[in-house]
Amino acid sequence: MTKADIVNEIAKNSGIDKATVLESVEQFMNCVKASLAKGENVYLRGFGSFIVKERAQKTARNISKNTTIIIPAHNIPAFKPAKTFMSEVK
């Protein structure tokens, strides 16, 4: 399902025009991205959590050049579904 499919589904079910729904979806995604960029987690009860995970520093190898490089510690976004959400998907 794409963002356009989500917008169409919400507009059809709620009776709100697509432009308004698209703007709401865009603003939701912007809020989530901004919160995660600041290191704050986003919790949506009954759906799940958008969290920031920290990856530790590690050593990697470039096989073609036969060199070792160090990948520094960094943060990545992740999603952890709620238990009720997981039970519906199973």
PyMOL Python script that loads the backbone (N, CA, C, O; Angstrom):
from pymol import cmd

cmd.read_pdbstr("""\
ATOM      1  N   MET A   1       0.849  -1.171   0.000  1.00  0.00           N
ATOM      2  CA  MET A   1       0.000   0.000   0.000  1.00  0.00           C
ATOM      3  C   MET A   1       0.896   1.235   0.000  1.00  0.00           C
ATOM      4  O   MET A   1       1.824   1.328   0.803  1.00  0.00           O
ATOM      5  N   THR A   2       0.628   2.162  -0.877  1.00  0.00           N
ATOM      6  CA  THR A   2       1.415   3.383  -0.978  1.00  0.00           C
ATOM      7  C   THR A   2       0.735   4.519  -0.216  1.00  0.00           C
ATOM      8  O   THR A   2      -0.383   4.376   0.279  1.00  0.00           O
ATOM      9  N   LYS A   3       1.439   5.655  -0.136  1.00  0.00           N
ATOM     10  CA  LYS A   3       0.859   6.819   0.532  1.00  0.00           C
ATOM     11  C   LYS A   3      -0.411   7.268  -0.188  1.00  0.00           C
ATOM     12  O   LYS A   3      -1.382   7.667   0.454  1.00  0.00           O
ATOM     13  N   ALA A   4      -0.405   7.203  -1.518  1.00  0.00           N
ATOM     14  CA  ALA A   4      -1.593   7.580  -2.290  1.00  0.00           C
ATOM     15  C   ALA A   4      -2.770   6.655  -1.980  1.00  0.00           C
ATOM     16  O   ALA A   4      -3.911   7.107  -1.891  1.00  0.00           O
ATOM     17  N   ASP A   5      -2.491   5.358  -1.816  1.00  0.00           N
ATOM     18  CA  ASP A   5      -3.549   4.409  -1.457  1.00  0.00           C
ATOM     19  C   ASP A   5      -4.120   4.725  -0.082  1.00  0.00           C
ATOM     20  O   ASP A   5      -5.331   4.652   0.125  1.00  0.00           O
ATOM     21  N   ILE A   6      -3.248   5.074   0.856  1.00  0.00           N
ATOM     22  CA  ILE A   6      -3.694   5.421   2.210  1.00  0.00           C
ATOM     23  C   ILE A   6      -4.576   6.665   2.167  1.00  0.00           C
ATOM     24  O   ILE A   6      -5.622   6.708   2.815  1.00  0.00           O
ATOM     25  N   VAL A   7      -4.158   7.674   1.410  1.00  0.00           N
ATOM     26  CA  VAL A   7      -4.934   8.914   1.291  1.00  0.00           C
ATOM     27  C   VAL A   7      -6.296   8.615   0.680  1.00  0.00           C
ATOM     28  O   VAL A   7      -7.315   9.102   1.170  1.00  0.00           O
ATOM     29  N   ASN A   8      -6.323   7.819  -0.386  1.00  0.00           N
ATOM     30  CA  ASN A   8      -7.589   7.471  -1.025  1.00  0.00           C
ATOM     31  C   ASN A   8      -8.515   6.729  -0.072  1.00  0.00           C
ATOM     32  O   ASN A   8      -9.712   7.013  -0.032  1.00  0.00           O
ATOM     33  N   GLU A   9      -7.985   5.788   0.693  1.00  0.00           N
ATOM     34  CA  GLU A   9      -8.780   4.998   1.630  1.00  0.00           C
ATOM     35  C   GLU A   9      -9.357   5.871   2.744  1.00  0.00           C
ATOM     36  O   GLU A   9     -10.532   5.743   3.087  1.00  0.00           O
ATOM     37  N   ILE A  10      -8.534   6.757   3.308  1.00  0.00           N
ATOM     38  CA  ILE A  10      -9.011   7.646   4.371  1.00  0.00           C
ATOM     39  C   ILE A  10     -10.072   8.593   3.830  1.00  0.00           C
ATOM     40  O   ILE A  10     -11.092   8.821   4.480  1.00  0.00           O
ATOM     41  N   ALA A  11      -9.837   9.150   2.637  1.00  0.00           N
ATOM     42  CA  ALA A  11     -10.800  10.080   2.043  1.00  0.00           C
ATOM     43  C   ALA A  11     -12.125   9.383   1.772  1.00  0.00           C
ATOM     44  O   ALA A  11     -13.190   9.956   2.003  1.00  0.00           O
ATOM     45  N   LYS A  12     -12.062   8.151   1.284  1.00  0.00           N
ATOM     46  CA  LYS A  12     -13.282   7.392   0.989  1.00  0.00           C
ATOM     47  C   LYS A  12     -14.050   7.067   2.269  1.00  0.00           C
ATOM     48  O   LYS A  12     -15.274   7.194   2.300  1.00  0.00           O
ATOM     49  N   ASN A  13     -13.352   6.651   3.320  1.00  0.00           N
ATOM     50  CA  ASN A  13     -14.006   6.237   4.561  1.00  0.00           C
ATOM     51  C   ASN A  13     -14.510   7.411   5.403  1.00  0.00           C
ATOM     52  O   ASN A  13     -15.495   7.278   6.130  1.00  0.00           O
ATOM     53  N   SER A  14     -13.835   8.560   5.303  1.00  0.00           N
ATOM     54  CA  SER A  14     -14.203   9.679   6.170  1.00  0.00           C
ATOM     55  C   SER A  14     -15.032  10.749   5.472  1.00  0.00           C
ATOM     56  O   SER A  14     -15.698  11.540   6.141  1.00  0.00           O
ATOM     57  N   GLY A  15     -15.007  10.792   4.159  1.00  0.00           N
ATOM     58  CA  GLY A  15     -15.738  11.821   3.436  1.00  0.00           C
ATOM     59  C   GLY A  15     -14.998  13.138   3.336  1.00  0.00           C
ATOM     60  O   GLY A  15     -15.551  14.125   2.852  1.00  0.00           O
ATOM     61  N   ILE A  16     -13.752  13.168   3.787  1.00  0.00           N
ATOM     62  CA  ILE A  16     -12.916  14.370   3.701  1.00  0.00           C
ATOM     63  C   ILE A  16     -12.230  14.374   2.339  1.00  0.00           C
ATOM     64  O   ILE A  16     -11.877  13.317   1.815  1.00  0.00           O
ATOM     65  N   ASP A  17     -12.041  15.567   1.764  1.00  0.00           N
ATOM     66  CA  ASP A  17     -11.428  15.613   0.437  1.00  0.00           C
ATOM     67  C   ASP A  17      -9.961  15.170   0.489  1.00  0.00           C
ATOM     68  O   ASP A  17      -9.303  15.276   1.523  1.00  0.00           O
ATOM     69  N   LYS A  18      -9.472  14.677  -0.637  1.00  0.00           N
ATOM     70  CA  LYS A  18      -8.139  14.083  -0.702  1.00  0.00           C
ATOM     71  C   LYS A  18      -7.029  15.072  -0.377  1.00  0.00           C
ATOM     72  O   LYS A  18      -6.030  14.697   0.237  1.00  0.00           O
ATOM     73  N   ALA A  19      -7.187  16.320  -0.778  1.00  0.00           N
ATOM     74  CA  ALA A  19      -6.145  17.319  -0.526  1.00  0.00           C
ATOM     75  C   ALA A  19      -5.938  17.528   0.970  1.00  0.00           C
ATOM     76  O   ALA A  19      -4.802  17.646   1.431  1.00  0.00           O
ATOM     77  N   THR A  20      -7.025  17.573   1.724  1.00  0.00           N
ATOM     78  CA  THR A  20      -6.934  17.751   3.176  1.00  0.00           C
ATOM     79  C   THR A  20      -6.316  16.527   3.836  1.00  0.00           C
ATOM     80  O   THR A  20      -5.486  16.647   4.737  1.00  0.00           O
ATOM     81  N   VAL A  21      -6.726  15.353   3.382  1.00  0.00           N
ATOM     82  CA  VAL A  21      -6.168  14.119   3.938  1.00  0.00           C
ATOM     83  C   VAL A  21      -4.682  14.025   3.623  1.00  0.00           C
ATOM     84  O   VAL A  21      -3.892  13.649   4.489  1.00  0.00           O
ATOM     85  N   LEU A  22      -4.288  14.362   2.389  1.00  0.00           N
ATOM     86  CA  LEU A  22      -2.881  14.320   2.006  1.00  0.00           C
ATOM     87  C   LEU A  22      -2.058  15.256   2.871  1.00  0.00           C
ATOM     88  O   LEU A  22      -0.971  14.889   3.316  1.00  0.00           O
ATOM     89  N   GLU A  23      -2.560  16.466   3.118  1.00  0.00           N
ATOM     90  CA  GLU A  23      -1.846  17.423   3.963  1.00  0.00           C
ATOM     91  C   GLU A  23      -1.711  16.891   5.393  1.00  0.00           C
ATOM     92  O   GLU A  23      -0.665  17.063   6.019  1.00  0.00           O
ATOM     93  N   SER A  24      -2.751  16.252   5.909  1.00  0.00           N
ATOM     94  CA  SER A  24      -2.701  15.674   7.259  1.00  0.00           C
ATOM     95  C   SER A  24      -1.675  14.554   7.340  1.00  0.00           C
ATOM     96  O   SER A  24      -0.909  14.481   8.301  1.00  0.00           O
ATOM     97  N   VAL A  25      -1.657  13.694   6.351  1.00  0.00           N
ATOM     98  CA  VAL A  25      -0.699  12.578   6.333  1.00  0.00           C
ATOM     99  C   VAL A  25       0.726  13.122   6.237  1.00  0.00           C
ATOM    100  O   VAL A  25       1.623  12.647   6.933  1.00  0.00           O
ATOM    101  N   GLU A  26       0.933  14.118   5.372  1.00  0.00           N
ATOM    102  CA  GLU A  26       2.260  14.731   5.230  1.00  0.00           C
ATOM    103  C   GLU A  26       2.709  15.365   6.544  1.00  0.00           C
ATOM    104  O   GLU A  26       3.862  15.198   6.942  1.00  0.00           O
ATOM    105  N   GLN A  27       1.827  16.082   7.219  1.00  0.00           N
ATOM    106  CA  GLN A  27       2.176  16.719   8.483  1.00  0.00           C
ATOM    107  C   GLN A  27       2.476  15.689   9.572  1.00  0.00           C
ATOM    108  O   GLN A  27       3.371  15.888  10.394  1.00  0.00           O
ATOM    109  N   PHE A  28       1.718  14.582   9.572  1.00  0.00           N
ATOM    110  CA  PHE A  28       1.992  13.504  10.531  1.00  0.00           C
ATOM    111  C   PHE A  28       3.395  12.962  10.317  1.00  0.00           C
ATOM    112  O   PHE A  28       4.157  12.801  11.271  1.00  0.00           O
ATOM    113  N   MET A  29       3.739  12.677   9.056  1.00  0.00           N
ATOM    114  CA  MET A  29       5.071  12.132   8.762  1.00  0.00           C
ATOM    115  C   MET A  29       6.162  13.133   9.111  1.00  0.00           C
ATOM    116  O   MET A  29       7.218  12.740   9.607  1.00  0.00           O
ATOM    117  N   ASN A  30       5.929  14.423   8.862  1.00  0.00           N
ATOM    118  CA  ASN A  30       6.910  15.448   9.219  1.00  0.00           C
ATOM    119  C   ASN A  30       7.116  15.517  10.730  1.00  0.00           C
ATOM    120  O   ASN A  30       8.245  15.675  11.194  1.00  0.00           O
ATOM    121  N   CYS A  31       6.033  15.401  11.499  1.00  0.00           N
ATOM    122  CA  CYS A  31       6.142  15.422  12.966  1.00  0.00           C
ATOM    123  C   CYS A  31       6.930  14.223  13.477  1.00  0.00           C
ATOM    124  O   CYS A  31       7.770  14.358  14.366  1.00  0.00           O
ATOM    125  N   VAL A  32       6.658  13.055  12.917  1.00  0.00           N
ATOM    126  CA  VAL A  32       7.378  11.844  13.335  1.00  0.00           C
ATOM    127  C   VAL A  32       8.860  11.986  13.002  1.00  0.00           C
ATOM    128  O   VAL A  32       9.713  11.697  13.841  1.00  0.00           O
ATOM    129  N   LYS A  33       9.174  12.429  11.780  1.00  0.00           N
ATOM    130  CA  LYS A  33      10.576  12.584  11.377  1.00  0.00           C
ATOM    131  C   LYS A  33      11.296  13.613  12.247  1.00  0.00           C
ATOM    132  O   LYS A  33      12.440  13.397  12.646  1.00  0.00           O
ATOM    133  N   ALA A  34      10.635  14.725  12.541  1.00  0.00           N
ATOM    134  CA  ALA A  34      11.257  15.764  13.362  1.00  0.00           C
ATOM    135  C   ALA A  34      11.513  15.264  14.785  1.00  0.00           C
ATOM    136  O   ALA A  34      12.564  15.539  15.362  1.00  0.00           O
ATOM    137  N   SER A  35      10.564  14.539  15.339  1.00  0.00           N
ATOM    138  CA  SER A  35      10.739  14.005  16.691  1.00  0.00           C
ATOM    139  C   SER A  35      11.888  13.010  16.741  1.00  0.00           C
ATOM    140  O   SER A  35      12.708  13.050  17.658  1.00  0.00           O
ATOM    141  N   LEU A  36      11.950  12.120  15.763  1.00  0.00           N
ATOM    142  CA  LEU A  36      13.034  11.135  15.736  1.00  0.00           C
ATOM    143  C   LEU A  36      14.380  11.807  15.504  1.00  0.00           C
ATOM    144  O   LEU A  36      15.386  11.371  16.065  1.00  0.00           O
ATOM    145  N   ALA A  37      14.423  12.856  14.693  1.00  0.00           N
ATOM    146  CA  ALA A  37      15.666  13.583  14.451  1.00  0.00           C
ATOM    147  C   ALA A  37      16.184  14.229  15.737  1.00  0.00           C
ATOM    148  O   ALA A  37      17.393  14.359  15.924  1.00  0.00           O
ATOM    149  N   LYS A  38      15.265  14.634  16.626  1.00  0.00           N
ATOM    150  CA  LYS A  38      15.656  15.210  17.917  1.00  0.00           C
ATOM    151  C   LYS A  38      15.972  14.142  18.956  1.00  0.00           C
ATOM    152  O   LYS A  38      16.382  14.460  20.072  1.00  0.00           O
ATOM    153  N   GLY A  39      15.781  12.865  18.591  1.00  0.00           N
ATOM    154  CA  GLY A  39      16.058  11.780  19.525  1.00  0.00           C
ATOM    155  C   GLY A  39      14.872  11.420  20.398  1.00  0.00           C
ATOM    156  O   GLY A  39      15.021  10.669  21.362  1.00  0.00           O
ATOM    157  N   GLU A  40      13.696  11.943  20.078  1.00  0.00           N
ATOM    158  CA  GLU A  40      12.492  11.650  20.862  1.00  0.00           C
ATOM    159  C   GLU A  40      11.703  10.534  20.192  1.00  0.00           C
ATOM    160  O   GLU A  40      11.535  10.538  18.972  1.00  0.00           O
ATOM    161  N   ASN A  41      11.222   9.587  20.975  1.00  0.00           N
ATOM    162  CA  ASN A  41      10.398   8.506  20.457  1.00  0.00           C
ATOM    163  C   ASN A  41       8.951   8.968  20.314  1.00  0.00           C
ATOM    164  O   ASN A  41       8.512   9.887  21.005  1.00  0.00           O
ATOM    165  N   VAL A  42       8.212   8.317  19.406  1.00  0.00           N
ATOM    166  CA  VAL A  42       6.803   8.638  19.186  1.00  0.00           C
ATOM    167  C   VAL A  42       5.994   7.392  19.531  1.00  0.00           C
ATOM    168  O   VAL A  42       6.215   6.329  18.950  1.00  0.00           O
ATOM    169  N   TYR A  43       5.060   7.516  20.471  1.00  0.00           N
ATOM    170  CA  TYR A  43       4.252   6.391  20.927  1.00  0.00           C
ATOM    171  C   TYR A  43       2.807   6.573  20.480  1.00  0.00           C
ATOM    172  O   TYR A  43       2.183   7.590  20.782  1.00  0.00           O
ATOM    173  N   LEU A  44       2.281   5.592  19.765  1.00  0.00           N
ATOM    174  CA  LEU A  44       0.884   5.605  19.333  1.00  0.00           C
ATOM    175  C   LEU A  44       0.198   4.394  19.951  1.00  0.00           C
ATOM    176  O   LEU A  44       0.360   3.272  19.470  1.00  0.00           O
ATOM    177  N   ARG A  45      -0.564   4.617  21.012  1.00  0.00           N
ATOM    178  CA  ARG A  45      -1.188   3.529  21.754  1.00  0.00           C
ATOM    179  C   ARG A  45      -2.079   2.686  20.842  1.00  0.00           C
ATOM    180  O   ARG A  45      -2.916   3.214  20.110  1.00  0.00           O
ATOM    181  N   GLY A  46      -1.887   1.382  20.899  1.00  0.00           N
ATOM    182  CA  GLY A  46      -2.670   0.455  20.093  1.00  0.00           C
ATOM    183  C   GLY A  46      -2.114   0.235  18.700  1.00  0.00           C
ATOM    184  O   GLY A  46      -2.580  -0.653  17.985  1.00  0.00           O
ATOM    185  N   PHE A  47      -1.113   1.036  18.293  1.00  0.00           N
ATOM    186  CA  PHE A  47      -0.514   0.890  16.967  1.00  0.00           C
ATOM    187  C   PHE A  47       0.944   0.490  17.079  1.00  0.00           C
ATOM    188  O   PHE A  47       1.354  -0.533  16.530  1.00  0.00           O
ATOM    189  N   GLY A  48       1.730   1.289  17.785  1.00  0.00           N
ATOM    190  CA  GLY A  48       3.144   0.969  17.944  1.00  0.00           C
ATOM    191  C   GLY A  48       3.955   2.201  18.286  1.00  0.00           C
ATOM    192  O   GLY A  48       3.412   3.269  18.568  1.00  0.00           O
ATOM    193  N   SER A  49       5.267   2.031  18.253  1.00  0.00           N
ATOM    194  CA  SER A  49       6.185   3.110  18.608  1.00  0.00           C
ATOM    195  C   SER A  49       7.225   3.285  17.520  1.00  0.00           C
ATOM    196  O   SER A  49       7.789   2.315  17.014  1.00  0.00           O
ATOM    197  N   PHE A  50       7.470   4.539  17.169  1.00  0.00           N
ATOM    198  CA  PHE A  50       8.592   4.885  16.310  1.00  0.00           C
ATOM    199  C   PHE A  50       9.717   5.264  17.265  1.00  0.00           C
ATOM    200  O   PHE A  50       9.591   6.221  18.030  1.00  0.00           O
ATOM    201  N   ILE A  51      10.811   4.517  17.221  1.00  0.00           N
ATOM    202  CA  ILE A  51      11.885   4.704  18.195  1.00  0.00           C
ATOM    203  C   ILE A  51      13.213   4.952  17.481  1.00  0.00           C
ATOM    204  O   ILE A  51      13.377   4.643  16.301  1.00  0.00           O
ATOM    205  N   VAL A  52      14.141   5.513  18.227  1.00  0.00           N
ATOM    206  CA  VAL A  52      15.496   5.735  17.727  1.00  0.00           C
ATOM    207  C   VAL A  52      16.389   4.686  18.375  1.00  0.00           C
ATOM    208  O   VAL A  52      16.477   4.606  19.601  1.00  0.00           O
ATOM    209  N   LYS A  53      17.052   3.880  17.544  1.00  0.00           N
ATOM    210  CA  LYS A  53      17.979   2.877  18.041  1.00  0.00           C
ATOM    211  C   LYS A  53      19.402   3.339  17.761  1.00  0.00           C
ATOM    212  O   LYS A  53      19.675   3.948  16.726  1.00  0.00           O
ATOM    213  N   GLU A  54      20.302   3.045  18.687  1.00  0.00           N
ATOM    214  CA  GLU A  54      21.695   3.407  18.500  1.00  0.00           C
ATOM    215  C   GLU A  54      22.481   2.185  18.054  1.00  0.00           C
ATOM    216  O   GLU A  54      22.455   1.146  18.713  1.00  0.00           O
ATOM    217  N   ARG A  55      23.167   2.313  16.953  1.00  0.00           N
ATOM    218  CA  ARG A  55      24.041   1.257  16.460  1.00  0.00           C
ATOM    219  C   ARG A  55      25.447   1.540  16.959  1.00  0.00           C
ATOM    220  O   ARG A  55      25.928   2.670  16.874  1.00  0.00           O
ATOM    221  N   ALA A  56      26.097   0.525  17.474  1.00  0.00           N
ATOM    222  CA  ALA A  56      27.443   0.675  18.012  1.00  0.00           C
ATOM    223  C   ALA A  56      28.462   0.790  16.874  1.00  0.00           C
ATOM    224  O   ALA A  56      28.190   0.418  15.733  1.00  0.00           O
ATOM    225  N   GLN A  57      29.627   1.309  17.216  1.00  0.00           N
ATOM    226  CA  GLN A  57      30.718   1.386  16.245  1.00  0.00           C
ATOM    227  C   GLN A  57      31.152  -0.014  15.871  1.00  0.00           C
ATOM    228  O   GLN A  57      31.180  -0.905  16.720  1.00  0.00           O
ATOM    229  N   LYS A  58      31.492  -0.217  14.604  1.00  0.00           N
ATOM    230  CA  LYS A  58      31.949  -1.542  14.189  1.00  0.00           C
ATOM    231  C   LYS A  58      33.001  -1.414  13.104  1.00  0.00           C
ATOM    232  O   LYS A  58      33.143  -0.376  12.457  1.00  0.00           O
ATOM    233  N   THR A  59      33.732  -2.501  12.929  1.00  0.00           N
ATOM    234  CA  THR A  59      34.769  -2.576  11.913  1.00  0.00           C
ATOM    235  C   THR A  59      34.233  -3.358  10.728  1.00  0.00           C
ATOM    236  O   THR A  59      33.626  -4.416  10.890  1.00  0.00           O
ATOM    237  N   ALA A  60      34.462  -2.827   9.532  1.00  0.00           N
ATOM    238  CA  ALA A  60      33.998  -3.496   8.318  1.00  0.00           C
ATOM    239  C   ALA A  60      35.175  -3.621   7.357  1.00  0.00           C
ATOM    240  O   ALA A  60      36.208  -2.976   7.535  1.00  0.00           O
ATOM    241  N   ARG A  61      35.006  -4.458   6.339  1.00  0.00           N
ATOM    242  CA  ARG A  61      36.065  -4.656   5.361  1.00  0.00           C
ATOM    243  C   ARG A  61      35.570  -4.309   3.964  1.00  0.00           C
ATOM    244  O   ARG A  61      34.456  -4.660   3.575  1.00  0.00           O
ATOM    245  N   ASN A  62      36.420  -3.612   3.221  1.00  0.00           N
ATOM    246  CA  ASN A  62      36.182  -3.366   1.811  1.00  0.00           C
ATOM    247  C   ASN A  62      36.926  -4.478   1.070  1.00  0.00           C
ATOM    248  O   ASN A  62      38.152  -4.445   0.959  1.00  0.00           O
ATOM    249  N   ILE A  63      36.188  -5.448   0.570  1.00  0.00           N
ATOM    250  CA  ILE A  63      36.804  -6.640  -0.013  1.00  0.00           C
ATOM    251  C   ILE A  63      37.583  -6.304  -1.286  1.00  0.00           C
ATOM    252  O   ILE A  63      38.655  -6.862  -1.519  1.00  0.00           O
ATOM    253  N   SER A  64      37.054  -5.397  -2.108  1.00  0.00           N
ATOM    254  CA  SER A  64      37.722  -5.096  -3.372  1.00  0.00           C
ATOM    255  C   SER A  64      39.067  -4.410  -3.170  1.00  0.00           C
ATOM    256  O   SER A  64      39.995  -4.646  -3.944  1.00  0.00           O
ATOM    257  N   LYS A  65      39.193  -3.571  -2.153  1.00  0.00           N
ATOM    258  CA  LYS A  65      40.458  -2.872  -1.882  1.00  0.00           C
ATOM    259  C   LYS A  65      41.260  -3.534  -0.770  1.00  0.00           C
ATOM    260  O   LYS A  65      42.396  -3.142  -0.500  1.00  0.00           O
ATOM    261  N   ASN A  66      40.663  -4.546  -0.121  1.00  0.00           N
ATOM    262  CA  ASN A  66      41.298  -5.264   0.979  1.00  0.00           C
ATOM    263  C   ASN A  66      41.740  -4.306   2.089  1.00  0.00           C
ATOM    264  O   ASN A  66      42.870  -4.366   2.574  1.00  0.00           O
ATOM    265  N   THR A  67      40.804  -3.413   2.481  1.00  0.00           N
ATOM    266  CA  THR A  67      41.087  -2.469   3.555  1.00  0.00           C
ATOM    267  C   THR A  67      40.035  -2.608   4.648  1.00  0.00           C
ATOM    268  O   THR A  67      38.935  -3.115   4.426  1.00  0.00           O
ATOM    269  N   THR A  68      40.402  -2.151   5.809  1.00  0.00           N
ATOM    270  CA  THR A  68      39.487  -2.158   6.944  1.00  0.00           C
ATOM    271  C   THR A  68      39.021  -0.733   7.196  1.00  0.00           C
ATOM    272  O   THR A  68      39.827   0.198   7.210  1.00  0.00           O
ATOM    273  N   ILE A  69      37.724  -0.567   7.393  1.00  0.00           N
ATOM    274  CA  ILE A  69      37.193   0.750   7.712  1.00  0.00           C
ATOM    275  C   ILE A  69      36.397   0.650   9.009  1.00  0.00           C
ATOM    276  O   ILE A  69      35.882  -0.410   9.363  1.00  0.00           O
ATOM    277  N   ILE A  70      36.310   1.759   9.695  1.00  0.00           N
ATOM    278  CA  ILE A  70      35.542   1.810  10.945  1.00  0.00           C
ATOM    279  C   ILE A  70      34.259   2.581  10.670  1.00  0.00           C
ATOM    280  O   ILE A  70      34.290   3.725  10.216  1.00  0.00           O
ATOM    281  N   ILE A  71      33.145   1.946  10.949  1.00  0.00           N
ATOM    282  CA  ILE A  71      31.844   2.593  10.817  1.00  0.00           C
ATOM    283  C   ILE A  71      31.499   3.153  12.194  1.00  0.00           C
ATOM    284  O   ILE A  71      31.357   2.391  13.150  1.00  0.00           O
ATOM    285  N   PRO A  72      31.362   4.474  12.307  1.00  0.00           N
ATOM    286  CA  PRO A  72      31.109   5.058  13.632  1.00  0.00           C
ATOM    287  C   PRO A  72      29.712   4.731  14.159  1.00  0.00           C
ATOM    288  O   PRO A  72      28.824   4.323  13.410  1.00  0.00           O
ATOM    289  N   ALA A  73      29.548   4.918  15.453  1.00  0.00           N
ATOM    290  CA  ALA A  73      28.236   4.710  16.070  1.00  0.00           C
ATOM    291  C   ALA A  73      27.261   5.714  15.478  1.00  0.00           C
ATOM    292  O   ALA A  73      27.621   6.864  15.223  1.00  0.00           O
ATOM    293  N   HIS A  74      26.011   5.271  15.257  1.00  0.00           N
ATOM    294  CA  HIS A  74      25.011   6.154  14.668  1.00  0.00           C
ATOM    295  C   HIS A  74      23.617   5.703  15.093  1.00  0.00           C
ATOM    296  O   HIS A  74      23.425   4.586  15.572  1.00  0.00           O
ATOM    297  N   ASN A  75      22.656   6.593  14.906  1.00  0.00           N
ATOM    298  CA  ASN A  75      21.273   6.306  15.261  1.00  0.00           C
ATOM    299  C   ASN A  75      20.490   5.938  14.009  1.00  0.00           C
ATOM    300  O   ASN A  75      20.756   6.459  12.926  1.00  0.00           O
ATOM    301  N   ILE A  76      19.512   5.025  14.166  1.00  0.00           N
ATOM    302  CA  ILE A  76      18.636   4.650  13.071  1.00  0.00           C
ATOM    303  C   ILE A  76      17.192   4.653  13.571  1.00  0.00           C
ATOM    304  O   ILE A  76      16.944   4.357  14.740  1.00  0.00           O
ATOM    305  N   PRO A  77      16.238   4.985  12.700  1.00  0.00           N
ATOM    306  CA  PRO A  77      14.831   4.910  13.105  1.00  0.00           C
ATOM    307  C   PRO A  77      14.342   3.472  13.037  1.00  0.00           C
ATOM    308  O   PRO A  77      14.803   2.692  12.205  1.00  0.00           O
ATOM    309  N   ALA A  78      13.412   3.125  13.910  1.00  0.00           N
ATOM    310  CA  ALA A  78      12.839   1.775  13.923  1.00  0.00           C
ATOM    311  C   ALA A  78      11.377   1.868  14.345  1.00  0.00           C
ATOM    312  O   ALA A  78      10.948   2.860  14.934  1.00  0.00           O
ATOM    313  N   PHE A  79      10.627   0.823  14.035  1.00  0.00           N
ATOM    314  CA  PHE A  79       9.226   0.758  14.423  1.00  0.00           C
ATOM    315  C   PHE A  79       9.010  -0.500  15.243  1.00  0.00           C
ATOM    316  O   PHE A  79       9.424  -1.589  14.844  1.00  0.00           O
ATOM    317  N   LYS A  80       8.364  -0.350  16.387  1.00  0.00           N
ATOM    318  CA  LYS A  80       8.037  -1.487  17.237  1.00  0.00           C
ATOM    319  C   LYS A  80       6.519  -1.550  17.352  1.00  0.00           C
ATOM    320  O   LYS A  80       5.920  -0.689  17.996  1.00  0.00           O
ATOM    321  N   PRO A  81       5.874  -2.563  16.735  1.00  0.00           N
ATOM    322  CA  PRO A  81       4.413  -2.631  16.773  1.00  0.00           C
ATOM    323  C   PRO A  81       3.889  -2.976  18.167  1.00  0.00           C
ATOM    324  O   PRO A  81       4.560  -3.645  18.953  1.00  0.00           O
ATOM    325  N   ALA A  82       2.674  -2.502  18.453  1.00  0.00           N
ATOM    326  CA  ALA A  82       2.013  -2.807  19.720  1.00  0.00           C
ATOM    327  C   ALA A  82       1.543  -4.261  19.714  1.00  0.00           C
ATOM    328  O   ALA A  82       1.384  -4.866  18.653  1.00  0.00           O
ATOM    329  N   LYS A  83       1.325  -4.810  20.891  1.00  0.00           N
ATOM    330  CA  LYS A  83       0.887  -6.205  20.999  1.00  0.00           C
ATOM    331  C   LYS A  83      -0.454  -6.433  20.313  1.00  0.00           C
ATOM    332  O   LYS A  83      -0.653  -7.460  19.665  1.00  0.00           O
ATOM    333  N   THR A  84      -1.380  -5.478  20.452  1.00  0.00           N
ATOM    334  CA  THR A  84      -2.687  -5.641  19.809  1.00  0.00           C
ATOM    335  C   THR A  84      -2.551  -5.606  18.288  1.00  0.00           C
ATOM    336  O   THR A  84      -3.258  -6.325  17.582  1.00  0.00           O
ATOM    337  N   PHE A  85      -1.651  -4.776  17.790  1.00  0.00           N
ATOM    338  CA  PHE A  85      -1.394  -4.707  16.355  1.00  0.00           C
ATOM    339  C   PHE A  85      -0.796  -6.011  15.868  1.00  0.00           C
ATOM    340  O   PHE A  85      -1.183  -6.518  14.815  1.00  0.00           O
ATOM    341  N   MET A  86       0.141  -6.557  16.622  1.00  0.00           N
ATOM    342  CA  MET A  86       0.779  -7.825  16.244  1.00  0.00           C
ATOM    343  C   MET A  86      -0.237  -8.963  16.219  1.00  0.00           C
ATOM    344  O   MET A  86      -0.190  -9.816  15.333  1.00  0.00           O
ATOM    345  N   SER A  87      -1.151  -8.981  17.183  1.00  0.00           N
ATOM    346  CA  SER A  87      -2.142 -10.063  17.224  1.00  0.00           C
ATOM    347  C   SER A  87      -3.108  -9.979  16.050  1.00  0.00           C
ATOM    348  O   SER A  87      -3.592 -11.013  15.590  1.00  0.00           O
ATOM    349  N   GLU A  88      -3.405  -8.775  15.549  1.00  0.00           N
ATOM    350  CA  GLU A  88      -4.285  -8.632  14.386  1.00  0.00           C
ATOM    351  C   GLU A  88      -3.592  -9.089  13.107  1.00  0.00           C
ATOM    352  O   GLU A  88      -4.244  -9.619  12.208  1.00  0.00           O
ATOM    353  N   VAL A  89      -2.293  -8.891  13.015  1.00  0.00           N
ATOM    354  CA  VAL A  89      -1.555  -9.261  11.813  1.00  0.00           C
ATOM    355  C   VAL A  89      -1.348 -10.775  11.750  1.00  0.00           C
ATOM    356  O   VAL A  89      -1.374 -11.363  10.669  1.00  0.00           O
ATOM    357  N   LYS A  90      -1.144 -11.399  12.902  1.00  0.00           N
ATOM    358  CA  LYS A  90      -0.891 -12.844  12.925  1.00  0.00           C
ATOM    359  C   LYS A  90      -2.073 -13.582  12.493  1.00  0.00           C
ATOM    360  O   LYS A  90      -2.051 -14.812  12.447  1.00  0.00           O
TER     361      LYS A  90
END
""", "prot")
cmd.dss("prot")
cmd.show_as("cartoon", "prot")
cmd.util.cbc("prot")
cmd.orient("prot")
